[in-house]
């Protein structure tokens, strides 16, 4: 009898504790989600809008895309800070302001097709996908590219196409592109990217080695025009290994 009573008490305690855990789980999750949302809204207000990025679609995309889902778990607490963060393989996710600025400089429409060079974590592609019709993104580091493809699919970004390949060559198959964005710095602008830019299209690209400038490239009447925007610091654009 004593053993049977002990078993009943044990079952009751386990049931009671389990009920508390299950009821607290959604609450904790909702609290965490709300915390990140508040941080995201502050990020847009304090880091982006105050620096002059005021395109409503860009601001809305930055509010909507959950940056914390694109950074490694150990850096998640810093996801909405005004800084780039490591994502592995000597690569980084760009500072939120730079992501917003580069997106703003493209001046995208909802029917536009965009090529991104340097998928990284997939964050910039996700922001672009909220604004334009389709995004084609290339990552030369296979592991990063596969991780980003899986992440973007899991998060429901169905208008993004990921390719593992050489960004210097672009993605000729789907060209021309209304916009091209490069999230790593080549020493000079790759000729293939100029060729794959549509008439009246724009490319935003950091250029240089130690000293880099963010440049806006526009194709008009078949001619390329370039202008510098601000000094920047990006990881170098990776060249494919020689076979």
C-alpha positions as a Markdown table, in Angstrom:
| # | Residue | x | y | z |
|---|---|---|---|---|
| 1 | Unk | 0.0 | 0.0 | 0.0 |
| 2 | Unk | 2.8 | 2.4 | 0.9 |
| 3 | Unk | 4.5 | 1.7 | -2.4 |
| 4 | Unk | 1.3 | 2.2 | -4.3 |
| 5 | Unk | 0.7 | 5.5 | -2.5 |
| 6 | Unk | 4.2 | 6.6 | -3.2 |
| 7 | Unk | 3.8 | 5.9 | -6.9 |
| 8 | Unk | 0.6 | 7.9 | -7.0 |
| 9 | Unk | 2.2 | 10.9 | -5.3 |
| 10 | Unk | 5.2 | 10.7 | -7.7 |
| 11 | Unk | 2.9 | 10.6 | -10.8 |
| 12 | Unk | 1.0 | 13.6 | -9.5 |
| 13 | Unk | 4.2 | 15.6 | -8.9 |
| 14 | Unk | 5.5 | 14.8 | -12.4 |
| 15 | Unk | 2.2 | 15.7 | -13.9 |
| 16 | Unk | 2.1 | 19.0 | -12.0 |
| 17 | Unk | 5.7 | 19.9 | -13.0 |
| 18 | Unk | 5.1 | 19.0 | -16.6 |
| 19 | Unk | 2.0 | 21.2 | -16.7 |
| 20 | Unk | 3.9 | 24.2 | -15.4 |
| 21 | Unk | 6.7 | 23.6 | -17.9 |
| 22 | Unk | 4.3 | 23.3 | -20.8 |
| 23 | Unk | 2.4 | 26.4 | -19.8 |
| 24 | Unk | 5.6 | 28.4 | -19.2 |
| 25 | Unk | 7.2 | 27.3 | -22.5 |
| 26 | Unk | 5.0 | 29.5 | -24.9 |
| 27 | Unk | 5.2 | 32.4 | -22.4 |
| 28 | Unk | 9.0 | 32.3 | -22.4 |
| 29 | Unk | 9.0 | 32.0 | -26.2 |
| 30 | Unk | 6.6 | 34.9 | -26.7 |
| 31 | Unk | 8.6 | 37.0 | -24.3 |
| 32 | Unk | 11.8 | 36.2 | -26.2 |
| 33 | Unk | 10.1 | 37.0 | -29.6 |
| 34 | Unk | 8.8 | 40.3 | -28.2 |
| 35 | Unk | 12.2 | 41.2 | -26.9 |
| 36 | Unk | 13.8 | 40.7 | -30.3 |
| 37 | Unk | 11.0 | 42.6 | -32.0 |
| 38 | Unk | 11.6 | 45.6 | -29.7 |
| 39 | Unk | 15.3 | 45.4 | -30.4 |
| 40 | Unk | 14.6 | 45.3 | -34.1 |
| 41 | Unk | 12.4 | 48.4 | -34.0 |
| 42 | Unk | 15.0 | 50.3 | -32.0 |
| 43 | Unk | 17.6 | 49.2 | -34.6 |
| 44 | Unk | 15.6 | 50.7 | -37.4 |
| 45 | Unk | 14.8 | 53.8 | -35.5 |
| 46 | Unk | 18.2 | 54.6 | -34.0 |
| 47 | Unk | 20.7 | 53.0 | -36.3 |
| 48 | Unk | 19.1 | 53.3 | -39.8 |
| 49 | Unk | 16.5 | 56.0 | -40.0 |
| 50 | Unk | 18.5 | 58.5 | -38.1 |
| 51 | Unk | 21.4 | 58.1 | -40.5 |
| 52 | Unk | 19.3 | 59.1 | -43.5 |
| 53 | Unk | 17.8 | 55.8 | -44.8 |
| 54 | Unk | 14.1 | 56.7 | -45.2 |
| 55 | Unk | 12.7 | 54.5 | -48.0 |
| 56 | Unk | 9.5 | 53.1 | -46.4 |
| 57 | Unk | 10.0 | 49.6 | -48.1 |
| 58 | Unk | 13.6 | 49.3 | -46.9 |
| 59 | Unk | 12.7 | 50.3 | -43.4 |
| 60 | Unk | 9.8 | 47.8 | -43.4 |
| 61 | Unk | 12.0 | 45.0 | -44.6 |
| 62 | Unk | 14.5 | 45.7 | -41.9 |
| 63 | Unk | 11.8 | 45.6 | -39.3 |
| 64 | Unk | 10.4 | 42.4 | -40.6 |
| 65 | Unk | 13.5 | 40.2 | -41.2 |
| 66 | Unk | 14.6 | 38.6 | -38.0 |
| 67 | Unk | 18.4 | 39.2 | -37.9 |
| 68 | Unk | 18.9 | 37.0 | -34.9 |
| 69 | Unk | 17.9 | 34.0 | -37.0 |
| 70 | Unk | 20.9 | 34.6 | -39.3 |
| 71 | Unk | 23.7 | 34.8 | -36.7 |
| 72 | Unk | 25.3 | 31.9 | -34.7 |
| 73 | Unk | 23.6 | 31.1 | -31.4 |
| 74 | Unk | 26.5 | 32.4 | -29.3 |
| 75 | Unk | 26.2 | 35.9 | -30.9 |
| 76 | Unk | 22.4 | 36.1 | -30.8 |
| 77 | Unk | 22.3 | 38.5 | -27.9 |
| 78 | Unk | 24.2 | 41.0 | -30.2 |
| 79 | Unk | 22.0 | 40.4 | -33.3 |
| 80 | Unk | 20.6 | 44.0 | -33.3 |
| 81 | Unk | 23.7 | 45.8 | -32.2 |
| 82 | Unk | 25.3 | 48.4 | -34.5 |
| 83 | Unk | 28.1 | 46.1 | -35.7 |
| 84 | Unk | 29.0 | 43.2 | -38.0 |
| 85 | Unk | 29.2 | 39.7 | -36.5 |
| 86 | Unk | 31.2 | 36.6 | -37.3 |
| 87 | Unk | 29.3 | 33.8 | -39.1 |
| 88 | Unk | 32.2 | 31.4 | -39.5 |
| 89 | Unk | 34.7 | 30.7 | -42.2 |
| 90 | Unk | 36.3 | 34.1 | -41.7 |
| 91 | Unk | 33.1 | 35.8 | -43.0 |
| 92 | Unk | 30.7 | 38.2 | -41.3 |
| 93 | Unk | 27.1 | 39.4 | -41.4 |
| 94 | Unk | 27.2 | 43.1 | -42.2 |
| 95 | Unk | 26.3 | 45.9 | -39.9 |
| 96 | Unk | 22.5 | 46.5 | -40.1 |
| 97 | Unk | 23.0 | 50.1 | -41.3 |
| 98 | Unk | 25.2 | 49.0 | -44.2 |
| 99 | Unk | 22.6 | 46.4 | -45.2 |
| 100 | Unk | 19.9 | 49.0 | -45.2 |
| 101 | Unk | 22.1 | 51.6 | -47.0 |
| 102 | Unk | 23.1 | 49.2 | -49.8 |
| 103 | Unk | 19.5 | 48.1 | -50.3 |
| 104 | Unk | 18.3 | 51.7 | -50.3 |
| 105 | Unk | 21.0 | 52.7 | -52.9 |
| 106 | Unk | 19.6 | 50.0 | -55.3 |
| 107 | Unk | 16.3 | 51.8 | -55.5 |
| 108 | Unk | 14.4 | 48.6 | -56.2 |
| 109 | Unk | 10.8 | 48.0 | -57.5 |
| 110 | Unk | 8.6 | 45.1 | -56.6 |
| 111 | Unk | 9.1 | 43.5 | -60.1 |
| 112 | Unk | 12.9 | 43.7 | -60.1 |
| 113 | Unk | 15.3 | 40.8 | -60.3 |
| 114 | Unk | 18.4 | 41.1 | -58.1 |
| 115 | Unk | 21.8 | 39.3 | -58.1 |
| 116 | Unk | 23.7 | 39.1 | -54.8 |
| 117 | Unk | 27.3 | 38.2 | -54.6 |
| 118 | Unk | 28.3 | 36.8 | -51.2 |
| 119 | Unk | 25.3 | 35.0 | -49.7 |
| 120 | Unk | 26.9 | 34.6 | -46.3 |
| 121 | Unk | 24.2 | 33.9 | -43.7 |
| 122 | Unk | 21.4 | 34.8 | -46.1 |
| 123 | Unk | 20.4 | 38.0 | -44.2 |
| 124 | Unk | 20.9 | 40.5 | -47.1 |
| 125 | Unk | 19.1 | 38.2 | -49.5 |
| 126 | Unk | 16.2 | 38.0 | -47.1 |
| 127 | Unk | 15.9 | 41.7 | -46.8 |
| 128 | Unk | 16.0 | 42.1 | -50.6 |
| 129 | Unk | 13.4 | 39.4 | -51.1 |
| 130 | Unk | 10.9 | 41.5 | -49.0 |
| 131 | Unk | 11.2 | 44.3 | -51.6 |
| 132 | Unk | 11.7 | 42.8 | -55.1 |
| 133 | Unk | 10.3 | 39.9 | -57.1 |
| 134 | Unk | 13.3 | 37.5 | -57.1 |
| 135 | Unk | 16.8 | 37.2 | -55.7 |
| 136 | Unk | 19.7 | 35.1 | -57.1 |
| 137 | Unk | 22.5 | 34.8 | -54.7 |
| 138 | Unk | 26.0 | 33.2 | -55.0 |
| 139 | Unk | 28.3 | 31.9 | -52.3 |
| 140 | Unk | 31.7 | 30.5 | -53.0 |
| 141 | Unk | 32.1 | 28.8 | -49.6 |
| 142 | Unk | 30.1 | 25.6 | -49.9 |
| 143 | Unk | 29.3 | 25.1 | -46.3 |
| 144 | Unk | 28.0 | 28.7 | -45.8 |
| 145 | Unk | 26.0 | 28.5 | -49.0 |
| 146 | Unk | 24.3 | 25.2 | -48.0 |
| 147 | Unk | 23.6 | 26.5 | -44.5 |
| 148 | Unk | 22.0 | 29.7 | -45.9 |
| 149 | Unk | 19.9 | 27.8 | -48.5 |
| 150 | Unk | 18.5 | 25.5 | -45.7 |
| 151 | Unk | 17.9 | 28.5 | -43.4 |
| 152 | Unk | 16.1 | 30.6 | -46.1 |
| 153 | Unk | 13.9 | 27.6 | -47.0 |
| 154 | Unk | 13.1 | 27.0 | -43.4 |
| 155 | Unk | 12.1 | 30.6 | -42.9 |
| 156 | Unk | 9.9 | 30.6 | -45.9 |
| 157 | Unk | 11.8 | 32.8 | -48.4 |
| 158 | Unk | 10.7 | 31.1 | -51.5 |
| 159 | Unk | 11.8 | 33.8 | -54.0 |
| 160 | Unk | 15.5 | 33.4 | -53.3 |
| 161 | Unk | 17.7 | 31.1 | -55.4 |
| 162 | Unk | 21.1 | 30.1 | -53.9 |
| 163 | Unk | 24.1 | 28.9 | -55.9 |
| 164 | Unk | 27.5 | 27.7 | -54.8 |
| 165 | Unk | 29.9 | 29.2 | -57.2 |
| 166 | Unk | 32.4 | 31.9 | -58.3 |
| 167 | Unk | 30.9 | 35.4 | -57.7 |
| 168 | Unk | 33.4 | 36.9 | -60.1 |
| 169 | Unk | 31.5 | 35.2 | -62.9 |
| 170 | Unk | 28.1 | 36.2 | -61.7 |
| 171 | Unk | 25.1 | 34.1 | -62.8 |
| 172 | Unk | 24.8 | 34.6 | -66.5 |
| 173 | Unk | 21.9 | 32.2 | -66.9 |
| 174 | Unk | 19.4 | 34.6 | -65.3 |
| 175 | Unk | 20.8 | 37.9 | -66.4 |
| 176 | Unk | 20.3 | 40.8 | -67.0 |
| 177 | Unk | 19.6 | 42.0 | -63.5 |
| 178 | Unk | 17.8 | 45.2 | -62.5 |
| 179 | Unk | 20.1 | 45.3 | -59.4 |
| 180 | Unk | 23.4 | 43.7 | -58.3 |
| 181 | Unk | 24.6 | 43.9 | -54.8 |
| 182 | Unk | 28.1 | 42.7 | -53.7 |
| 183 | Unk | 28.7 | 42.0 | -50.0 |
| 184 | Unk | 32.4 | 41.4 | -50.2 |
| 185 | Unk | 35.2 | 43.6 | -51.7 |
| 186 | Unk | 37.0 | 42.8 | -54.9 |
| 187 | Unk | 40.0 | 44.9 | -55.8 |
| 188 | Unk | 38.2 | 46.1 | -59.0 |
| 189 | Unk | 34.7 | 45.7 | -60.3 |
| 190 | Unk | 34.4 | 42.3 | -62.1 |
| 191 | Unk | 33.7 | 42.7 | -65.8 |
| 192 | Unk | 31.1 | 39.9 | -65.8 |
| 193 | Unk | 29.0 | 41.8 | -63.3 |
| 194 | Unk | 29.0 | 44.9 | -65.5 |
| 195 | Unk | 27.9 | 42.8 | -68.4 |
| 196 | Unk | 25.1 | 41.2 | -66.5 |
| 197 | Unk | 23.6 | 44.5 | -65.3 |
| 198 | Unk | 20.5 | 45.5 | -67.1 |
| 199 | Unk | 20.1 | 48.8 | -69.0 |
| 200 | Unk | 19.3 | 51.5 | -66.3 |
| 201 | Unk | 20.2 | 48.9 | -63.7 |
| 202 | Unk | 22.3 | 49.7 | -60.6 |
| 203 | Unk | 25.1 | 47.8 | -58.8 |
| 204 | Unk | 26.2 | 48.6 | -55.2 |
| 205 | Unk | 29.6 | 47.2 | -54.5 |
| 206 | Unk | 32.6 | 47.8 | -52.1 |
| 207 | Unk | 35.8 | 48.1 | -54.0 |
| 208 | Unk | 39.4 | 48.1 | -52.9 |
| 209 | Unk | 42.0 | 46.2 | -50.8 |
| 210 | Unk | 43.0 | 47.9 | -47.6 |
| 211 | Unk | 41.2 | 51.1 | -48.6 |
| 212 | Unk | 37.7 | 50.5 | -49.8 |
| 213 | Unk | 34.9 | 52.6 | -51.1 |
| 214 | Unk | 31.3 | 51.7 | -51.4 |
| 215 | Unk | 30.4 | 52.5 | -55.1 |
| 216 | Unk | 27.2 | 52.8 | -57.0 |
| 217 | Unk | 27.4 | 51.7 | -60.6 |
| 218 | Unk | 24.7 | 52.5 | -63.2 |
| 219 | Unk | 24.4 | 51.3 | -66.7 |
| 220 | Unk | 23.0 | 53.9 | -69.1 |
| 221 | Unk | 23.0 | 53.6 | -72.9 |
| 222 | Unk | 25.3 | 50.7 | -72.5 |
| 223 | Unk | 27.9 | 52.7 | -70.6 |
| 224 | Unk | 29.0 | 52.2 | -67.0 |
| 225 | Unk | 29.0 | 55.2 | -64.7 |
| 226 | Unk | 30.5 | 55.0 | -61.2 |
| 227 | Unk | 30.3 | 57.1 | -58.1 |
| 228 | Unk | 31.7 | 56.7 | -54.6 |
| 229 | Unk | 29.4 | 56.9 | -51.6 |
| 230 | Unk | 31.3 | 56.3 | -48.3 |
| 231 | Unk | 34.5 | 54.5 | -47.1 |
| 232 | Unk | 33.7 | 51.0 | -45.9 |
| 233 | Unk | 35.4 | 47.8 | -44.6 |
| 234 | Unk | 34.3 | 44.5 | -46.0 |
| 235 | Unk | 35.8 | 41.0 | -46.1 |
| 236 | Unk | 37.7 | 40.4 | -49.4 |
| 237 | Unk | 35.9 | 38.8 | -52.2 |
| 238 | Unk | 37.1 | 35.2 | -52.3 |
| 239 | Unk | 38.6 | 33.9 | -55.6 |
| 240 | Unk | 38.2 | 30.2 | -56.5 |
| 241 | Unk | 41.1 | 28.0 | -55.7 |
| 242 | Unk | 43.2 | 26.9 | -58.7 |
| 243 | Unk | 42.6 | 23.3 | -59.7 |
